[in-house]
Amino acid sequence: MTEQNTKKISKEQSQSNVFKEGQTSAKTPKWLEDSAQKTEPLNLKAPKPTDTELGSDPSSTIEVQPDMAVVQEANVKATTKLAEAGYDPKTGKKVTEPTPGMLPDKPKSEQAPAAAQPAEPPQKKGFFKKIASIFKPKNKAKDKPKGPSPKEIQVSAKEAEKIYQEGLSSVKDLIAPGSMEIMYDSIRMDGMYVRSFYVYSYPRYLEANWLAPIINFDVTMDISQFIYPISSEQIMKTLKKKVAQMQSSMRINLEKGRVRDPALETALQDAEALRTEIQRGQEKFFQFALYFTIYSDDEKKLEKIAKQLESLLAGKLVMTKRAQLQAEHGLNSTLPICLDELYVIRNMNTSPLATTFPFTSSDLTSDKGVLYGLNRHNDGLIIFDRFALENANSVVFAKSGAGKSYAVKLELLRLMMMGTDVIVIDPENEYEPLCNTVGGTYLKLSLNSDRRINPFDLPSPVEGTEPLPGDLLRSSIINLHGLLKLMLGDISPEEEGILDKALIDVYALKGITMDLPDPSVYEPPTMSDLYDVLNSMEGATSLVQRVAKYTTGSFSGIFNQLTNVDLASGLMVFSIRDLEDELRPVAMYVILNYIWNKVRSKLKKRILVVDEAWSLMQHEDSSKFLFGLVKRARKYYLGVTTITQDVSDFVKSEFGKPIITNSSMQLLLKQAPSAVKDLSKIFNLTKGEEYILLNSGVGQGLFFAGQKHVAIQVIASYTEDKIVTTNPQEIIERMAEEADQSVKKPQKSAEAKPQEPKNEQQKPEQTKPETPNKNEQQKPEQTKKPKSGPSQMSEAPLNSSQKK
């Protein structure tokens, strides 16, 4: 037997040595058996490979070398074939993706470097082959480096991003409760007790805004509504079937002689009416679900709130039930996640469904305007633009100390931030701190004041218009008739004619006649000129005597000189506190007339505040002038704010109620019981609104804007409060603080000066002679300060005497 034949074995023996487990052959050497036992056996549970996978007959002639490498090579080949076929060699199961370690390591014989083989000599290319290689397209796929595909990179990036996001805190982590205990009909969540309700029955009739008491219920509560539209075609088929059933039931009852059923007849009428409206497109059909969830930190308080809620709804015949054994579902149904887990629905058409609209509570908030206060109904903000109404006029009624001036000053401060000019007639010097803060002009009108307003001033023509000759002069003379009646008292018809002739003549003396279209360029006359003209006329003796009081008498000076006031700044305040009571109506009339002439000359957004307007309403001419001003203000972009505390006196005037009706905005603060009845008649207040006015605190009341009205709470920031407050106690405390600060400032400067003499003593005698006086302030006798504060000028003589 040759050496080559001894190395060959039969097919059966090769399979037993390589593929079968635990079998040996008599001809197998002992060392081969030991090596086979040391290697891991193969678990070939997978289906037998096909001829295509393993070849036609791969095991027909297998040469086995009497060496361990032969066995390892056979095992590696078998394992590789199974792995390439999609089977796990260890388990024998079909796998989709190869796992790490599934493919075995190649034997050392295959891992030999390729450099060991002799390299073939490079072949020389011919000329035509070189040209062909130039035009032959290159295979770019071979040039690309091996690595993961872009899709694999994208998938791995998404997985990495997902892992990273899971480690970050999100909004869910912030709002999620720390713990939750679900009980029979409630939930305990982070120390808060939660209970949910659902509505299962509604009455036959529901008024609009029936949900307002629930929305304005002052508890922490979530309300959720789910509306499911139903196809009109589908509901028409159902209604047709129901109508046929009800008609059939009515015929059967009639044939049997039974008493008619009103409930059945009513249901039939409703169904027929609904069919007609749906067919015409007037109504749609829906399924409606309404849920409530209340919160409280105390279980007993939660039970009390639950009973109150059930009572409010039961009073409107809206029946509710607690979400028993469904507490978690009820909470989820009222969370803002649009998830209805209770699904307790009721059929509704469009009309009754519209009554459940939840946002019908009293609200006065717009996207522009200024903040007036808080809505006491729902704690919302009252932001409003008074110039967006039919007119920008407003009236403010309140008893003394209720906060009417405080509220108006807050409004003015905020309006000035929006670029609105403000003019104020201040009877009590309440607006001086506000004027000083915003850099306005504050004019004190009195008999001794240097500020003057001439009643004979002529208005400038309206910007952009050409007035007819004599219009401006005639308007000015008419206003002067009202002023002189207020100043001189009762005037007879004869005296009124004389006065009219005198006014025309006094303007003519200055060259102002009815032929001039713009007489404002001329210098106007004064009260002294009128006195001279009347003195020269017959029958004017009584008028001359009364006018003399304002020219040469005790009231001379204030209305007898040319105007030296200009409405140039953003805030102009006319203070009339120092005027005598007899002169106040006259001064307010003159000021209003002057303001009106300036307002008409140029269109600009302005607010005119008339404080303590009851003093004007006591006289017919002044009240008539104020009414005319309120009525015509809209055309000139002016809003008039009328403030008064005596409602009864204001309303008694024949022009009092017209002023209120021509004001689109009203603010009613705390009132006296005697004044509530008058206000109730004017504003048609309900009993609840009367109760609010009687029991409101400072800065609380009713705010009317057009057809809307709400309960208001006037609020201000800390800085605004310091500016607009009129509380005497707060004003005294503020003045004391300012006095303390003014005293402390000189003390600090005096304490810092002792360091100066050291440097000055080293200097020669070139220093000023005043420096020794400053140095001697270090002595204890001179550290004492008078009450009005230290003064260097008062201490200088003392220092000089001490030197002597």
ABEGO torsion letter per residue (X at the ends): XBAAAAABBBAAAAAAAAABBGBBBAABBAAAAAAAAABBBBBBABBBBBAAAAEABAAABBBBBBBAAAAAAAAAAAAAAAAAAGBBAAAGBBBABBBBGABBBBBAAAABBAAABBBBBBBBBBAAAAAAAAABBBBAAAABBBEBBAAAAAAAAAAAAAAAAAABBBAAAAABBABBBBBAABBBBGGBBBBBBBBABBBABBBBGAAAAAAABBBBBBBBBBBBBBBAAAAAAAAAAAAAAAAAAAAAAAAAGBBBBAAAAAAAAAAAAAAAAAAAGABBBBBBBBBBBBBBABAAAAAAAAAAAAAAAAAAGBBBBBBBGAAAAAAAAABBAGBBAAGBBBBBBAAAAAAABABABBBBBBABEBBAEBBAAAGBBBBBBAAABABABBBBBBBBGAGAAAAAAAAAAAAAAAGBBBBBBBAAGAAAAAAAAAGBBBBBBBAABABBBBAABBBBBBBGBBBBBGAAAAAAAAAAAAAAAAAAEBBBAAAAAAAAAAAAAAAAAAGBBAABABAAABBBBBAAAAAAAAAABBGAAAAAAAAAAAAABAABGAAABBBABBBABABBBBBAAABBAAAAAAAAAAAAAAAAAAAAABBBBBBBBBBGAAAAAABAAAAAAAAAAAAAAAAAGBBBBBBBABAAAAAABAAAAAAAAABABBBBBBBBAAAAAAAAAAAGBBAAAAAAAAABBBGBEBBBBEABBBBBBBBBBAAAAAAABABAAAAAAAAAAAAAAAAAAAAAAAAAAAAAAAAAAABBAABBAAAAAAAAAABAAAABBBAAEBBAAAAAAAAAAAAX
